[in-house]
Amino acid sequence: MSDKAKDNRRKAKRGWIILHPSAFILGCVIAASAIAQPFPSGPVRIVVGYPPGGSADTTARVLAGEMTRDLAVTVIVDNRPGGGTTIGSDAVAKARPDGHTLLLNWHQSVAKTLLNEKLPYDPERDFVPVSRVATGATILVVHPSVPARTLKELIALARARPGQLNAASGGFGSASHMAAAHFEAVTGIRFTTIQYKGGAPASQSLLVGDTQVMFGASPTLIPLIKAGRLRPLVVSLRHGSPSIPGIPGSEAAGVPGFESTFWFGLFAPAGTPAAAVRRLHRSATLSLASADVRAKISASGMDATPSASPEAFAAEVAAEGPKLEKLIRDLGARIE
C-alpha cells in the first residue's frame, strides 16, 4: 500500500471523509440552493391585531385576495386581537423573519410607547416597513337615542352632561382613540371613554346602547350608517371626503380645528431578507393598482395609497413619529 493510501486510511479511521473535488463543489451548490430558496416558498400570513369585521380586517382581506393571485401562494389573514394590537404585533415581532409573516397595522410605535409604557417588543427595531396600504378618516357617530342631530348639538349636550356620554374606542392608541382625544382637546368637552379590542366590538357596544358616541374607521361604520342604525355627525377631515359622501367635514360642521386621519401599512419582522421585502412591496403595489381592489377600498371610505418603495415607507414612518409624539403630549391622551 502506498504512503498516500495509508494516510487516507488513517484519516478515514479518525472520522474524516475524503471527497473528490467535483463532489465537494456539487455539495456546495446543493447547500447554497437550499439556503437561497425562492420566495415565497409557502403561504403568507397577514396578522391583524383586531377581531374580524373592523377596518384593518376588511383592508387586509381585500389585499390578501389580490396578493394571493400575484404571489401564486395563499395569503391568509390571521386575527390576533387584544392589548390594543400588542398581541398581534408581538407575534409578528417574534416570527421567523423569512417574509412569510406580516403585520397590517397603523403607525402606533410612538402612541403605544407613550400610552402602554411597557411593550414585549420594540416598535422601532423589531419591524421592517414594507408599504403603506390605505389612508382614511374617522367618522363620529352616535346612537339613534342620543338627542343630537348635528355636531354642535352633540357638543352642547356633552357640556350639559360632562362625563355622562360614553364613547366607544377601538383600543388604546388606536385611530379612534387619537381622534376622540383630539376632538375633546379642540372642543373642550369630555367623554367617558371605554376601550374595546377593536372597531367591530366597539361599534357593537354602540349598537346595543352600552355606549352613545364613537369615532370609528369608515369601513367599520359605513354599513351601519347606510342601514340607519347609527347617526353620523362629522368626518374627521376639514373639507369632508369624496369617499364618504353625505357626511360633513369639520369646517361645515362648525369645528374647523378638528382633523384626524389614519393609515394602514404592512410590516415584516426585523431581519427579513431585503429581497423578500421588495417582493412583498411589489406584490402589494400591484395589488393596490387593481381597479377592483381600489374600488373596494374606496367603497369602504378609504383610499389606496401604496408607498413608492420600502425605503420611502420607512422614511414616512420615521418622519411621522415626532409629529405623533407631539400630538399625544399636547392632547394629554393617556391610559386611565
PAPADREN-721611 format. One line per field, with one value per residue (C-alpha): residue number from 1; x, y negated, z; residue in one letter. Coordinates in steps of 0.05 Angstrom, whole numbers, always signed. Each point is the difference from the previous one (the first is absolute). Layout:
k [NUM|...];
X [X|...];
Y [Y|...];
Z [Z|...];
r [A|...];
This chain:
k [1|2|3|4|5|6|7|8|9|10|11|12|13|14|15|16|17|18|19|20|21|22|23|24|25|26|27|28|29|30|31|32|33|34|35|36|37|38|39|40|41|42|43|44|45|46|47|48|49|50|51|52|53|54|55|56|57|58|59|60|61|62|63|64|65|66|67|68|69|70|71|72|73|74|75|76|77|78|79|80|81|82|83|84|85|86|87|88|89|90|91|92|93|94|95|96|97|98|99|100|101|102|103|104|105|106|107|108|109|110|111|112|113|114|115|116|117|118|119|120|121|122|123|124|125|126|127|128|129|130|131|132|133|134|135|136|137|138|139|140|141|142|143|144|145|146|147|148|149|150|151|152|153|154|155|156|157|158|159|160|161|162|163|164|165|166|167|168|169|170|171|172|173|174|175|176|177|178|179|180|181|182|183|184|185|186|187|188|189|190|191|192|193|194|195|196|197|198|199|200|201|202|203|204|205|206|207|208|209|210|211|212|213|214|215|216|217|218|219|220|221|222|223|224|225|226|227|228|229|230|231|232|233|234|235|236|237|238|239|240|241|242|243|244|245|246|247|248|249|250|251|252|253|254|255|256|257|258|259|260|261|262|263|264|265|266|267|268|269|270|271|272|273|274|275|276|277|278|279|280|281|282|283|284|285|286|287|288|289|290|291|292|293|294|295|296|297|298|299|300|301|302|303|304|305|306|307|308|309|310|311|312|313|314|315|316|317|318|319|320|321|322|323|324|325|326|327|328|329|330|331|332|333|334|335|336];
X [+0|+27|+15|-58|-50|+24|-10|-71|-16|+24|-44|-60|+9|+1|-69|+25|-34|+42|-39|+19|+5|-61|-41|+19|-21|-66|-13|+12|-49|-54|+11|-4|-64|-31|+16|-24|-70|-45|-48|-55|+9|-67|-61|+7|-36|-24|-11|-53|-3|-75|-61|-34|-46|+40|+35|+68|-30|-41|+61|+44|-49|-8|+76|+11|-46|+38|+69|-19|-7|+65|+44|-31|-5|-56|+0|-42|-24|+14|-39|+37|-40|+18|+42|-14|+36|+56|-14|+0|+61|+39|-16|+29|+60|+19|-18|+53|+26|-8|-54|-57|-28|-23|-35|-54|-3|+0|+60|-9|+72|+1|-72|+10|+64|-31|-68|+19|+68|+25|-2|+27|+33|+35|-46|+59|+50|-41|-35|+19|-49|-24|-53|-56|-66|-58|-17|-66|-37|-43|-74|-34|-65|-52|-53|-69|-25|+50|-40|+51|-8|+59|+71|-16|-59|+45|+51|-54|-28|+69|+12|-67|+15|+75|+27|-70|+9|+38|+46|+19|+73|+35|+57|+56|+40|-48|-23|-67|+34|+44|-58|-43|+57|+12|-74|-5|+61|-27|-71|+15|-50|+12|-28|+7|+42|-8|+53|-16|+43|-15|-49|-49|-13|+0|-54|-40|+1|-29|-54|-26|+3|+56|+36|-29|+56|+56|+55|+13|+31|-46|+4|-29|-54|-25|-42|-33|-12|-31|-45|-24|+26|+49|-4|+62|+17|+69|+58|+68|+24|-7|-35|-31|+17|-25|+7|-50|-54|-59|+37|+27|+73|+21|-3|-71|-19|+26|+66|+53|+58|-15|+34|+25|+21|+29|+34|+14|+67|+36|+59|+46|+42|+69|+52|-46|+44|-1|-19|-62|-19|+5|-40|-55|+1|-7|-58|-36|+11|-25|-60|-18|+4|-57|-64|-41|+43|+0|-76|-9|+45|-35|-68|+23|+17|+75|+50|+54|+66|+60|+69|+51|+48|+14|+52|-50|-50|+54|+15|-74|-6|+62|-24|-68|+26|+18|-65|-41|+40|-13|-74|-6|+38|-40|-66|+18|-27|+16|-23|-50];
Y [+0|-69|-53|-43|+58|+14|-73|-1|+64|-31|-63|+44|+36|-67|-16|-45|+5|-5|-32|-7|-74|+5|+31|-57|-52|+36|+1|-75|-13|+42|-35|-68|+17|+25|-67|-43|+28|-38|-48|+12|+75|+8|-37|-72|-21|-71|-9|-51|-22|-9|+46|+15|-53|-62|-47|+33|+69|-24|-33|+61|+48|-43|-4|+74|+23|-38|+17|+73|-5|-39|+42|+66|+23|-6|-65|+8|-50|+20|-40|-7|-51|-26|-51|-55|+42|+19|+75|+1|-46|+42|+63|-31|-30|+70|+36|+31|-58|+34|-44|+50|-38|-72|-50|-47|-59|-75|-39|+10|+5|-67|+5|+69|-19|-62|+31|+71|-15|+72|+43|+70|-25|-62|-35|-35|+57|+64|-16|-16|-45|+31|-48|-46|+30|-47|-67|-22|-44|+16|-15|-25|+38|+3|+49|-19|-13|-57|-66|-33|-4|-46|-6|-66|+32|+58|-49|-38|+66|+23|-67|+5|+72|+2|+71|+31|+19|+65|+1|+68|+5|+53|+6|-40|-37|+18|-49|-7|-14|-54|-32|-3|-30|-52|-17|-8|-46|-44|-6|+0|+55|+66|+70|+61|+43|+76|+41|+62|+50|-31|-40|+57|+14|-75|-11|+58|-35|-61|+40|+29|-66|+15|-60|-61|-30|+29|-22|+57|+17|-5|+74|+19|-53|-13|+64|-17|-72|+22|+47|-58|+32|-56|-75|-33|-71|-16|+28|-15|-41|-75|+2|+69|+59|+20|+72|-14|-43|-29|-12|-70|-15|-35|-70|+7|+32|-60|+26|-18|+13|+75|+47|+71|+53|+70|+49|+74|+29|+67|+16|+61|+26|-32|+42|+18|+4|-63|+41|+27|-70|-26|+57|-12|-75|+14|+48|-51|-55|+41|+23|-71|-21|+48|-39|+51|-7|-76|+0|+45|-43|-63|+30|+9|-74|+5|-12|+49|-35|+47|-26|-9|+48|+33|-54|-55|+32|+5|-74|-17|+39|-32|-70|+11|+25|-68|-31|+55|-6|-76|+12|+50|-44|-63|+37|+34|+66|+55|+65|-13];
Z [+0|-19|+52|-27|+6|+70|+19|-28|+38|+65|-12|-15|+66|+35|-29|-58|-67|-63|-57|-73|-17|-46|+55|+47|-50|-12|+74|+5|-57|+34|+67|-33|-36|+65|+34|-58|-6|-47|+34|+17|+13|+37|+26|+22|+64|+13|+75|+20|+73|-1|-4|-67|-27|+15|-49|+7|-11|-61|-31|+12|-32|-63|-6|+15|-55|-53|+28|-3|-75|-8|+45|-22|+72|+50|+39|+63|+53|+72|+51|+67|+40|+69|+35|-50|-55|+49|-5|-76|-5|+49|-39|-63|+35|+24|-65|-46|-43|-67|-30|+11|+60|-5|+45|-25|+47|+4|+27|+75|+20|+36|+23|+29|+35|+32|+16|+17|+31|+0|-63|-12|-64|-26|-50|-34|-4|-6|-66|-71|-39|-65|-27|+18|-22|+10|+32|+30|+49|+60|+6|+63|+9|+56|+21|-27|+71|+9|-6|-46|-75|-13|+26|+35|+36|+23|+27|+37|+28|+24|+35|+34|+21|+13|+2|-9|-73|-9|-61|-30|-22|-41|+50|+33|-52|-56|-53|+35|+66|-31|-37|+63|+41|-54|-4|+76|-1|-56|+28|+74|+15|+35|-15|+44|-47|+3|-35|-41|-38|-68|-42|-9|+74|+14|-52|+29|+67|-33|-36|+65|+36|+49|-29|-34|-42|-43|-46|-48|-66|-60|-20|+67|+4|-71|-5|+67|-22|-65|+38|+44|+63|+17|-12|-30|+21|-30|-40|+32|-60|-6|-67|+2|-45|-69|+23|+56|-33|+37|+66|+14|+13|+64|-31|-25|+67|+38|+29|-53|+47|+2|-49|+10|-50|+5|-46|-4|-21|-6|+44|+3|+58|+6|-36|-59|-63|-42|-61|+35|+24|-71|-29|+52|-15|-75|+13|+45|-51|-58|+41|+20|-73|-16|-18|+39|+63|-4|-9|+61|+42|-24|+15|+72|+4|-8|-56|-24|+13|-12|+15|-56|+33|+67|+12|-15|+49|+53|-9|+5|+65|+29|-18|+31|+66|+30|-25|+33|+64|+3|-14|+57|+49|-20|+6|+65|-26|+49|+31|+55];
r [M|S|D|K|A|K|D|N|R|R|K|A|K|R|G|W|I|I|L|H|P|S|A|F|I|L|G|C|V|I|A|A|S|A|I|A|Q|P|F|P|S|G|P|V|R|I|V|V|G|Y|P|P|G|G|S|A|D|T|T|A|R|V|L|A|G|E|M|T|R|D|L|A|V|T|V|I|V|D|N|R|P|G|G|G|T|T|I|G|S|D|A|V|A|K|A|R|P|D|G|H|T|L|L|L|N|W|H|Q|S|V|A|K|T|L|L|N|E|K|L|P|Y|D|P|E|R|D|F|V|P|V|S|R|V|A|T|G|A|T|I|L|V|V|H|P|S|V|P|A|R|T|L|K|E|L|I|A|L|A|R|A|R|P|G|Q|L|N|A|A|S|G|G|F|G|S|A|S|H|M|A|A|A|H|F|E|A|V|T|G|I|R|F|T|T|I|Q|Y|K|G|G|A|P|A|S|Q|S|L|L|V|G|D|T|Q|V|M|F|G|A|S|P|T|L|I|P|L|I|K|A|G|R|L|R|P|L|V|V|S|L|R|H|G|S|P|S|I|P|G|I|P|G|S|E|A|A|G|V|P|G|F|E|S|T|F|W|F|G|L|F|A|P|A|G|T|P|A|A|A|V|R|R|L|H|R|S|A|T|L|S|L|A|S|A|D|V|R|A|K|I|S|A|S|G|M|D|A|T|P|S|A|S|P|E|A|F|A|A|E|V|A|A|E|G|P|K|L|E|K|L|I|R|D|L|G|A|R|I|E];
